[in-house]
Amino acid sequence: MWTILITLIAGFIIGYLDLIPSKLQTYTQWLTTGGLIILLISMGAGISSNPELISKIKKLGMQSFLLASFSILGSILLVWILEKWLFSKKKGADRKWHG
């Protein structure tokens, strides 16, 4: 868990400090999408290869749905809060004080 969190924070810092060269920034969307596709395929293969999990899928369905829904909503809320916070700081830094 710590590995995932540290990696996510490192990526956030790298993006925030604009440490990725502009030539590579054009490929970040493609790399992100490709990595996500590979992740989803490997998760699907792992889940479908577990017969015990497949047999309990009806029971776990609602729990899984709720967990996924709240994870998505929490992620959206956190991104929205961070976006408002970060962009309000950047806008404030760009303004000049005429005092």
C-alpha positions as YAML, in Angstrom:
chain: A
units: angstrom
residues:
- id: 1
  name: MET
  ca: [0.00, 0.00, 0.00]
- id: 2
  name: TRP
  ca: [2.81, 2.39, 0.87]
- id: 3
  name: THR
  ca: [4.46, 1.74, -2.48]
- id: 4
  name: ILE
  ca: [1.31, 2.81, -4.33]
- id: 5
  name: LEU
  ca: [0.85, 5.91, -2.18]
- id: 6
  name: ILE
  ca: [4.49, 7.00, -2.45]
- id: 7
  name: THR
  ca: [4.46, 6.44, -6.22]
- id: 8
  name: LEU
  ca: [1.27, 8.47, -6.58]
- id: 9
  name: ILE
  ca: [2.68, 11.32, -4.50]
- id: 10
  name: ALA
  ca: [5.95, 11.26, -6.49]
- id: 11
  name: GLY
  ca: [4.00, 11.46, -9.74]
- id: 12
  name: PHE
  ca: [1.95, 14.35, -8.39]
- id: 13
  name: ILE
  ca: [5.10, 16.24, -7.40]
- id: 14
  name: ILE
  ca: [6.76, 15.56, -10.77]
- id: 15
  name: GLY
  ca: [3.70, 16.86, -12.59]
- id: 16
  name: TYR
  ca: [3.22, 19.86, -10.31]
- id: 17
  name: LEU
  ca: [6.85, 20.94, -10.60]
- id: 18
  name: ASP
  ca: [6.69, 20.42, -14.39]
- id: 19
  name: LEU
  ca: [9.75, 18.13, -14.41]
- id: 20
  name: ILE
  ca: [8.72, 16.18, -17.52]
- id: 21
  name: PRO
  ca: [10.30, 17.58, -20.71]
- id: 22
  name: SER
  ca: [7.78, 19.03, -23.18]
- id: 23
  name: LYS
  ca: [8.64, 16.39, -25.81]
- id: 24
  name: LEU
  ca: [7.63, 13.63, -23.39]
- id: 25
  name: GLN
  ca: [4.50, 15.45, -22.24]
- id: 26
  name: THR
  ca: [2.91, 14.79, -25.62]
- id: 27
  name: TYR
  ca: [3.12, 11.06, -24.90]
- id: 28
  name: THR
  ca: [1.84, 11.09, -21.32]
- id: 29
  name: GLN
  ca: [-1.82, 10.69, -22.35]
- id: 30
  name: TRP
  ca: [-0.94, 7.70, -24.52]
- id: 31
  name: LEU
  ca: [1.24, 6.13, -21.82]
- id: 32
  name: THR
  ca: [-1.43, 6.64, -19.16]
- id: 33
  name: THR
  ca: [-4.13, 5.06, -21.32]
- id: 34
  name: GLY
  ca: [-1.88, 2.14, -22.27]
- id: 35
  name: GLY
  ca: [-0.92, 1.50, -18.65]
- id: 36
  name: LEU
  ca: [-4.56, 1.61, -17.58]
- id: 37
  name: ILE
  ca: [-5.56, -0.86, -20.29]
- id: 38
  name: ILE
  ca: [-2.82, -3.27, -19.20]
- id: 39
  name: LEU
  ca: [-3.89, -2.90, -15.56]
- id: 40
  name: LEU
  ca: [-7.56, -3.59, -16.35]
- id: 41
  name: ILE
  ca: [-6.74, -6.63, -18.50]
- id: 42
  name: SER
  ca: [-4.51, -8.13, -15.80]
- id: 43
  name: MET
  ca: [-7.12, -7.48, -13.10]
- id: 44
  name: GLY
  ca: [-9.85, -9.08, -15.24]
- id: 45
  name: ALA
  ca: [-7.66, -12.11, -15.93]
- id: 46
  name: GLY
  ca: [-6.82, -12.46, -12.24]
- id: 47
  name: ILE
  ca: [-10.44, -12.23, -11.14]
- id: 48
  name: SER
  ca: [-11.78, -14.58, -13.80]
- id: 49
  name: SER
  ca: [-9.15, -17.22, -13.06]
- id: 50
  name: ASN
  ca: [-10.32, -17.52, -9.44]
- id: 51
  name: PRO
  ca: [-13.19, -20.08, -9.38]
- id: 52
  name: GLU
  ca: [-14.05, -19.35, -5.73]
- id: 53
  name: LEU
  ca: [-14.54, -15.68, -6.47]
- id: 54
  name: ILE
  ca: [-16.63, -16.42, -9.56]
- id: 55
  name: SER
  ca: [-18.93, -18.68, -7.52]
- id: 56
  name: LYS
  ca: [-19.49, -15.90, -4.94]
- id: 57
  name: ILE
  ca: [-19.94, -13.08, -7.44]
- id: 58
  name: LYS
  ca: [-23.68, -12.68, -6.80]
- id: 59
  name: LYS
  ca: [-23.12, -12.30, -3.08]
- id: 60
  name: LEU
  ca: [-20.22, -9.92, -3.53]
- id: 61
  name: GLY
  ca: [-21.90, -7.96, -6.32]
- id: 62
  name: MET
  ca: [-23.60, -5.29, -4.21]
- id: 63
  name: GLN
  ca: [-20.62, -4.89, -1.90]
- id: 64
  name: SER
  ca: [-18.32, -4.54, -4.88]
- id: 65
  name: PHE
  ca: [-20.67, -2.07, -6.53]
- id: 66
  name: LEU
  ca: [-20.83, 0.09, -3.41]
- id: 67
  name: LEU
  ca: [-17.08, -0.06, -2.84]
- id: 68
  name: ALA
  ca: [-16.36, 0.88, -6.45]
- id: 69
  name: SER
  ca: [-18.97, 3.65, -6.44]
- id: 70
  name: PHE
  ca: [-17.65, 5.27, -3.27]
- id: 71
  name: SER
  ca: [-14.06, 4.91, -4.48]
- id: 72
  name: ILE
  ca: [-14.94, 6.69, -7.72]
- id: 73
  name: LEU
  ca: [-16.91, 9.41, -5.92]
- id: 74
  name: GLY
  ca: [-14.09, 9.92, -3.41]
- id: 75
  name: SER
  ca: [-11.53, 10.19, -6.19]
- id: 76
  name: ILE
  ca: [-13.62, 12.71, -8.10]
- id: 77
  name: LEU
  ca: [-14.18, 14.77, -4.95]
- id: 78
  name: LEU
  ca: [-10.47, 14.75, -4.05]
- id: 79
  name: VAL
  ca: [-9.41, 15.77, -7.57]
- id: 80
  name: TRP
  ca: [-12.02, 18.55, -7.59]
- id: 81
  name: ILE
  ca: [-10.79, 19.87, -4.22]
- id: 82
  name: LEU
  ca: [-7.13, 19.71, -5.25]
- id: 83
  name: GLU
  ca: [-7.87, 21.36, -8.59]
- id: 84
  name: LYS
  ca: [-9.70, 24.25, -6.93]
- id: 85
  name: TRP
  ca: [-6.96, 24.62, -4.33]
- id: 86
  name: LEU
  ca: [-4.01, 24.42, -6.73]
- id: 87
  name: PHE
  ca: [-5.47, 26.56, -9.50]
- id: 88
  name: SER
  ca: [-6.62, 29.22, -7.05]
- id: 89
  name: LYS
  ca: [-3.03, 29.42, -5.76]
- id: 90
  name: LYS
  ca: [-1.62, 29.70, -9.29]
- id: 91
  name: LYS
  ca: [-4.12, 32.40, -10.25]
- id: 92
  name: GLY
  ca: [-3.28, 34.29, -7.09]
- id: 93
  name: ALA
  ca: [0.44, 34.07, -7.84]
- id: 94
  name: ASP
  ca: [-0.09, 35.45, -11.37]
- id: 95
  name: ARG
  ca: [-1.95, 38.53, -10.15]
- id: 96
  name: LYS
  ca: [0.03, 41.64, -9.38]
- id: 97
  name: TRP
  ca: [-0.77, 43.73, -6.35]
- id: 98
  name: HIS
  ca: [-1.32, 47.40, -7.12]
- id: 99
  name: GLY
  ca: [-1.03, 48.81, -3.60]
...
